[in-house]
Amino acid sequence: MTQIPFKGTPEQEAELKAFIETKKHEPGCLMPVLQEAQRIYGYLPVEVQQMIADGLGVTLAEVYGVSTFYSQFTLSPKGKYKVNVCLGTACYVKGADKVLEAIEKKLGISAGGITPDGKFSIDTCRCVGACGLAPVVVINDDVYGKLTPDMVDDMLSHYID
C-alpha cells in the first residue's frame, strides 16, 4: 500500500486544538473530537491521534482503540476520487470481483490503497443498496451500475485529467 506522508497545516492544527479546548471537560468527548478531526483532516493519522491524546489528557492507545473500533473513522488518507466497489452478494454474483480487479490494475493500487498522487483511492463495501444495478461502483457521489471489467477504462476516464 502506498504511504502518503502526513501534510497537516498549521491552520488545521489550530482548528483542531481550538475544538479540543471547547470539548475537553465534557464526559465522552473523545467521539466528537475524533469526528471533528476527521472532518478537518479527512482521516486520522497517528500525528492527529497524538494531538487528540495530548489535548484530552488520554493515552494514544485509547484514541487508537476508539478510532479503529468504529467503521466511520479511517486511519489512511482517501483520494480526491473515492472509488467504492460493492462486494455484496448481488454484486459479487454478477462479477464485482472482476470489476475490482480491473480497477486495481488500471489505477495500479489494491483495495484500501491510494495512488501516489493522491487522486484515487479504492475501497470495498458490502452493499450500496442498488442491487438491481449489480455490479455497482460508486465514485464520490456518482453511481455506476451493470458494470463489466471492459467498462472500467471508460468509467475512470471521466476522472483522469
C-alpha positions as MATLAB code, in Angstrom:
seq = 'MTQIPFKGTPEQEAELKAFIETKKHEPGCLMPVLQEAQRIYGYLPVEVQQMIADGLGVTLAEVYGVSTFYSQFTLSPKGKYKVNVCLGTACYVKGADKVLEAIEKKLGISAGGITPDGKFSIDTCRCVGACGLAPVVVINDDVYGKLTPDMVDDMLSHYID';
ca = [
       0.000    0.000    0.000;
       1.310    3.445   -0.906;
       2.094    5.619    2.107;
       1.196    9.272    1.690;
       3.180   11.475    4.104;
       1.123   13.472    6.613;
       0.677   17.018    5.357;
      -1.344   18.767    8.034;
      -1.297   22.556    8.002;
      -0.858   24.937   10.946;
      -4.421   26.128   10.278;
      -5.793   22.596   10.590;
      -3.851   22.043   13.796;
      -5.124   25.325   15.267;
      -8.703   24.441   14.323;
      -8.451   21.010   15.962;
      -6.793   22.336   19.115;
      -9.461   25.046   19.462;
     -12.189   22.398   19.148;
     -10.480   20.176   21.723;
     -10.379   23.126   24.144;
     -14.146   23.555   23.863;
     -14.845   19.860   24.481;
     -12.125   18.519   26.778;
     -14.095   18.905   30.007;
     -17.209   17.162   28.677;
     -17.694   13.484   29.525;
     -17.477   11.276   26.437;
     -15.827   13.979   24.349;
     -13.457   11.634   22.504;
     -16.013   10.650   19.838;
     -16.977   14.213   18.832;
     -13.297   15.219   18.847;
     -12.410   12.286   16.562;
     -15.314   13.161   14.266;
     -14.194   16.785   14.071;
     -10.573   15.758   13.488;
     -11.619   13.523   10.610;
     -13.710   16.361    9.153;
     -10.692   18.694    9.358;
      -8.029   16.287    8.051;
     -10.098   13.746    6.093;
      -8.593   10.878    8.090;
      -6.913   10.157   11.433;
      -3.164    9.640   11.009;
      -1.076    8.932   14.102;
       0.044   12.577   14.225;
      -3.571   13.704   14.626;
      -4.328   10.940   17.130;
      -1.363   12.107   19.215;
      -2.647   15.709   19.148;
      -6.002   14.454   20.399;
      -4.421   12.320   23.113;
      -2.269   15.230   24.301;
      -5.158   17.685   24.182;
      -7.560   15.446   26.090;
      -5.008   14.030   28.519;
      -5.629   10.424   27.474;
      -3.312    7.789   26.061;
      -2.613    7.349   22.380;
      -3.744    3.732   22.860;
      -7.198    4.923   23.964;
      -7.526    7.235   20.955;
      -6.313    4.493   18.617;
      -8.672    1.946   20.173;
     -11.744    4.112   19.582;
     -10.661    5.229   16.110;
     -10.143    1.632   14.975;
     -13.271    0.237   16.627;
     -15.754    2.416   14.734;
     -16.019    1.994   10.963;
     -16.787    5.705   10.456;
     -13.122    6.500   11.084;
     -10.256    5.903    8.686;
      -6.556    5.904    9.508;
      -5.423    6.267    5.914;
      -5.979    9.137    3.507;
      -8.577    8.897    0.776;
      -8.121   10.126   -2.759;
      -9.763   13.087   -4.400;
     -11.836   10.426   -6.141;
     -13.035    7.740   -3.746;
     -13.759    4.574   -5.710;
     -16.014    2.256   -3.717;
     -16.721   -1.196   -5.152;
     -19.728   -3.057   -3.795;
     -18.943   -6.678   -2.966;
     -22.365   -7.514   -1.551;
     -23.999  -10.761   -2.628;
     -25.836   -9.467   -5.712;
     -22.812   -7.528   -6.954;
     -20.378  -10.341   -6.212;
     -22.508  -12.945   -8.008;
     -22.612  -10.675  -11.057;
     -18.826  -10.218  -11.209;
     -17.904   -7.340   -8.884;
     -14.643   -9.111   -8.009;
     -13.587   -8.965  -11.660;
     -14.574   -5.286  -11.883;
     -12.493   -4.622   -8.762;
      -9.503   -6.411  -10.311;
      -9.818   -4.271  -13.448;
      -9.952   -1.059  -11.380;
      -6.933   -2.126   -9.313;
      -4.989   -2.924  -12.479;
      -5.932    0.382  -14.154;
      -5.009    2.503  -11.114;
      -2.022    0.395  -10.060;
      -3.180    0.047   -6.461;
      -5.086   -2.502   -4.392;
      -8.304   -2.027   -2.433;
      -7.528    0.032    0.659;
      -4.813    1.939   -1.217;
      -4.343    5.393   -2.643;
      -2.493    6.418   -5.799;
       0.853    8.157   -5.194;
      -0.583   11.448   -6.486;
      -3.489   11.211   -4.025;
      -6.037   11.357   -6.834;
      -7.702    7.935   -6.392;
      -8.366    5.582   -3.522;
     -10.138    2.231   -3.714;
     -12.325    0.711   -1.026;
     -14.887   -2.054   -0.936;
     -18.188   -2.307    0.884;
     -20.863   -4.902    1.484;
     -23.892   -3.137   -0.043;
     -24.784    0.249   -1.529;
     -28.496   -0.543   -1.804;
     -28.579   -0.665   -5.596;
     -28.766   -4.428   -6.066;
     -30.815   -4.092   -9.250;
     -27.803   -2.368  -10.846;
     -25.292   -5.044   -9.806;
     -22.359   -4.907  -10.014;
     -22.096   -1.345   -8.712;
     -19.203    1.098   -8.240;
     -19.612    4.473   -6.553;
     -17.056    7.204   -7.259;
     -17.650   10.032   -4.801;
     -21.392   10.584   -5.403;
     -21.562    9.066   -8.908;
     -23.123    5.592   -9.173;
     -22.153    3.212  -11.990;
     -24.142    0.019  -12.446;
     -24.282   -3.125  -14.536;
     -20.522   -2.899  -14.950;
     -18.177   -5.311  -16.624;
     -14.390   -5.234  -16.453;
     -14.163   -3.878  -20.010;
     -16.215   -0.812  -18.940;
     -13.698    0.274  -16.266;
     -11.435    2.355  -18.539;
     -14.387    4.399  -19.804;
     -15.786    4.860  -16.281;
     -12.459    6.079  -14.888;
     -11.770    8.318  -17.902;
     -14.297   10.827  -16.503;
     -11.890   11.467  -13.592;
      -8.487   11.260  -15.253;
      -7.262   14.645  -16.468;
];
